[in-house]
Structure formats: C-alpha cells, structure tokens
Amino acid sequence: QEEFEKDPEMFLSSINHEIAHDEYFTLDAKQQKEVTDLFLQDAGLQDILKRFASAFYADKLKLGTETAGDSYLRTHDVKNKATTENTLTPEGQKGLKDARSIVFELNGKKREVLVGLLITELVSYMSSFEISQSVFDKVAENGRSVRGGDDPRYDAVKMCHDYIRNKPKISSQLEKFKLLGRKPEIEKIFTDLFKK
C-alpha cells in the first residue's frame, strides 16, 4: 500500500516485472525452447543477450555480503545444485523446463548459466517499457541513482526492446507467449485493492 501510494507507476512496473517472470515459467518446455531459440538463433538478439549478461552479472550493487551480479550468477550457474533442483521443473509445473545453458566470459573467466533464467530476466526488465517510455526512464534512473549514476543493464534492455519492436516476427512470437505487453487485468486487481 505504502509503495503504491508513493509512486503507482513504479509499483505497477514492479508488478509487471514479476508477472513477466510468471508468464515465462508458465510456458511448457516446447514454448520455452521456442523463446530461447529466438534469442540464440537471431544474431542481433544473441549480441544483446551477451551485452545484458555482461551488465547483469557484473552488477556491483551490494546485497548483504555479495554483489547483485554475483548473487544472480551464483543462482543461475548450471553447477548450482539448489538451482537445478528447485528451478528446473517437470512438464505441468511452473518453472524452467528448458535446461540448455550458455557459456560467456566475464572478467576473463568462462561462466555457464541456464540461458532461460537469463532470458526471463531480460524480458522482465523490458516490462516497464511496455507501460511507457517515461516509466522505463524512471525505473532506469532509479537503478542508476542507487549505483552512483551508471547502470548499463538498462542500455541493453532498451536496445533489446527497440530491436524486438522493429522485428514483427520476433515481437509477435513473444506477444503470443504473453511475454510482451501490459497485464491490465492484474494491474486492476492491485489498483482496486489499494484505492479502497
């Protein structure tokens, strides 16, 4: 309630971010593989995914004893037993069903992560753009301000959103899987609840 009253747009942006994760994890194995294939088979998306990974996993924002980037890298690592046991789920359950991984270099070290987890993060970050450019700008500015003025994650997110929106075949695929666009019916649940 307090967050909603302080800034309804930022609150709805957070809600849409989590809904985008939920929509991805609701997809069946075939659908998740189709989404992953979009990002791995299109040269432009592949490049953007690498840029996002570099910014996302190198995020130096301190969260307790580790950085945000290290936390995500640890969680998404294919060698993390907790991730493979808790995130990879069988057909019919919410979760990651596409167990493919991607290897990239970060700080001179090769790292292997579950590519679906990286893709769901990138798609979720794009959700604020689906509300409006001004909401995306506000979310990006918030990220920059808590990081001392620099947050390259949002440069990759903007690049990705612009690229997808200029490729009708790709955007229609992501829309078909409900990974792009607002979720007004869910937003309404929150706004009705908090306006009482």
PEWODA-V991436 format. One record per residue. RES is the residue in three letters. SS is DSSP state (~ for helix, > for strand, _ for the rest). OMEGA is omega in radians with two decimals (NA if undefined). NEAR is the number of other ideal C-beta (glycine too) atoms within 8 Angstrom. Layout:
<<RES & SS & OMEGA & NEAR> <RES & SS & OMEGA & NEAR>>
//
This chain:
<<GLN & _ & -3.11 & 5> <GLU & ~ & 3.13 & 5> <GLU & ~ & 3.14 & 9> <PHE & ~ & -3.11 & 11> <GLU & ~ & -3.14 & 7> <LYS & ~ & -3.13 & 7> <ASP & _ & -3.09 & 7> <PRO & ~ & -3.13 & 8> <GLU & ~ & 3.13 & 10> <MET & ~ & 3.11 & 13> <PHE & ~ & -3.13 & 12> <LEU & ~ & 3.06 & 13> <SER & ~ & 3.11 & 14> <SER & ~ & 3.12 & 9> <ILE & ~ & -3.14 & 12> <ASN & ~ & 3.08 & 15> <HIS & ~ & -3.13 & 12> <GLU & ~ & 3.09 & 9> <ILE & ~ & 3.13 & 11> <ALA & ~ & 3.04 & 14> <HIS & ~ & -3.09 & 10> <ASP & ~ & 3.13 & 9> <GLU & ~ & 3.13 & 11> <TYR & ~ & -3.09 & 16> <PHE & ~ & 3.07 & 10> <THR & ~ & 3.14 & 6> <LEU & _ & 3.07 & 10> <ASP & _ & -3.05 & 7> <ALA & ~ & -3.13 & 8> <LYS & ~ & -3.13 & 6> <GLN & ~ & 3.10 & 9> <GLN & ~ & 3.13 & 14> <LYS & ~ & 3.08 & 10> <GLU & ~ & 3.13 & 10> <VAL & ~ & 3.13 & 17> <THR & ~ & 3.13 & 13> <ASP & ~ & 3.09 & 8> <LEU & ~ & -3.07 & 12> <PHE & ~ & -3.09 & 12> <LEU & ~ & -3.07 & 11> <GLN & ~ & 3.08 & 6> <ASP & _ & -3.05 & 10> <ALA & ~ & 3.14 & 5> <GLY & ~ & 3.13 & 8> <LEU & ~ & 3.11 & 14> <GLN & ~ & 3.12 & 11> <ASP & ~ & 3.14 & 8> <ILE & ~ & 3.13 & 13> <LEU & ~ & 3.09 & 16> <LYS & ~ & 3.13 & 9> <ARG & ~ & 3.14 & 12> <PHE & ~ & 3.13 & 16> <ALA & ~ & -3.12 & 13> <SER & ~ & -3.14 & 11> <ALA & ~ & -3.06 & 13> <PHE & ~ & -3.09 & 14> <TYR & ~ & 3.09 & 13> <ALA & _ & -3.11 & 9> <ASP & _ & -3.05 & 13> <LYS & _ & 3.12 & 8> <LEU & _ & -3.10 & 9> <LYS & > & 3.03 & 7> <LEU & > & -3.08 & 7> <GLY & _ & -3.05 & 4> <THR & _ & 3.14 & 2> <GLU & > & 3.10 & 8> <THR & > & 3.10 & 10> <ALA & ~ & 3.13 & 10> <GLY & ~ & 3.12 & 12> <ASP & ~ & 3.14 & 9> <SER & ~ & 3.11 & 10> <TYR & ~ & -3.14 & 12> <LEU & ~ & 3.10 & 12> <ARG & ~ & -3.10 & 9> <THR & ~ & -3.08 & 9> <HIS & ~ & -3.08 & 11> <ASP & > & 3.14 & 11> <VAL & _ & -3.13 & 9> <LYS & _ & -3.13 & 5> <ASN & _ & -3.06 & 10> <LYS & ~ & 3.14 & 6> <ALA & ~ & 3.13 & 6> <THR & ~ & -3.10 & 14> <THR & ~ & 3.13 & 10> <GLU & ~ & -3.03 & 7> <ASN & ~ & -3.06 & 6> <THR & _ & 3.12 & 10> <LEU & > & -3.06 & 11> <THR & _ & 3.10 & 8> <PRO & _ & 3.09 & 5> <GLU & _ & 3.12 & 6> <GLY & _ & 3.09 & 3> <GLN & _ & 3.05 & 6> <LYS & _ & 3.09 & 6> <GLY & _ & -3.13 & 8> <LEU & > & 3.12 & 12> <LYS & _ & 3.12 & 12> <ASP & _ & -3.01 & 11> <ALA & _ & -3.13 & 9> <ARG & _ & -3.12 & 9> <SER & > & 3.10 & 9> <ILE & > & 3.12 & 11> <VAL & > & 3.07 & 6> <PHE & > & -3.12 & 10> <GLU & > & 3.10 & 7> <LEU & > & -3.11 & 11> <ASN & _ & 3.08 & 5> <GLY & _ & 3.13 & 4> <LYS & > & 3.07 & 6> <LYS & > & 3.14 & 6> <ARG & > & 3.14 & 11> <GLU & > & -3.12 & 9> <VAL & > & 3.03 & 15> <LEU & > & -2.99 & 14> <VAL & ~ & 3.12 & 14> <GLY & ~ & 3.13 & 14> <LEU & ~ & 3.09 & 13> <LEU & ~ & -3.14 & 15> <ILE & ~ & -3.14 & 13> <THR & ~ & 3.07 & 12> <GLU & ~ & -3.13 & 11> <LEU & ~ & 3.13 & 15> <VAL & ~ & -3.14 & 13> <SER & ~ & 3.10 & 12> <TYR & ~ & 3.13 & 12> <MET & ~ & -3.03 & 14> <SER & ~ & 3.13 & 13> <SER & ~ & 3.08 & 13> <PHE & ~ & -3.11 & 12> <GLU & ~ & 3.05 & 9> <ILE & ~ & 3.06 & 12> <SER & _ & 3.07 & 6> <GLN & ~ & -3.09 & 6> <SER & ~ & 3.09 & 7> <VAL & ~ & 3.08 & 14> <PHE & ~ & -3.13 & 15> <ASP & ~ & 3.14 & 8> <LYS & ~ & 3.12 & 12> <VAL & ~ & 3.13 & 12> <ALA & ~ & 3.13 & 12> <GLU & ~ & 3.08 & 8> <ASN & ~ & 3.10 & 9> <GLY & ~ & 3.14 & 11> <ARG & ~ & -3.06 & 12> <SER & ~ & 3.13 & 7> <VAL & _ & 3.13 & 6> <ARG & _ & 3.07 & 11> <GLY & _ & 3.04 & 4> <GLY & _ & -3.10 & 5> <ASP & _ & 3.10 & 6> <ASP & _ & -3.05 & 10> <PRO & _ & 3.09 & 9> <ARG & ~ & -3.04 & 12> <TYR & ~ & 3.03 & 13> <ASP & ~ & 3.12 & 9> <ALA & ~ & 3.13 & 14> <VAL & ~ & 3.12 & 15> <LYS & ~ & 3.13 & 11> <MET & ~ & -3.12 & 10> <CYS & ~ & -3.12 & 14> <HIS & ~ & 3.13 & 11> <ASP & ~ & -3.12 & 8> <TYR & ~ & -3.12 & 12> <ILE & ~ & -3.10 & 13> <ARG & ~ & 3.07 & 7> <ASN & _ & 3.11 & 5> <LYS & _ & -3.06 & 10> <PRO & ~ & -3.12 & 5> <LYS & ~ & -3.14 & 6> <ILE & ~ & -3.11 & 12> <SER & ~ & 3.13 & 11> <SER & ~ & 3.08 & 8> <GLN & ~ & -3.12 & 11> <LEU & ~ & 3.08 & 13> <GLU & ~ & 3.12 & 10> <LYS & ~ & 3.14 & 6> <PHE & _ & 3.12 & 12> <LYS & _ & -3.14 & 7> <LEU & _ & 3.03 & 10> <LEU & _ & 3.11 & 10> <GLY & _ & 3.13 & 6> <ARG & _ & 3.09 & 7> <LYS & _ & -3.03 & 9> <PRO & ~ & -3.13 & 6> <GLU & ~ & 3.12 & 6> <ILE & ~ & 3.06 & 9> <GLU & ~ & -3.10 & 12> <LYS & ~ & 3.10 & 8> <ILE & ~ & -3.13 & 8> <PHE & ~ & -3.10 & 12> <THR & ~ & 3.09 & 11> <ASP & ~ & -3.12 & 8> <LEU & ~ & -3.05 & 7> <PHE & ~ & 3.13 & 9> <LYS & ~ & -3.14 & 5> <LYS & _ & NA & 4>>
//
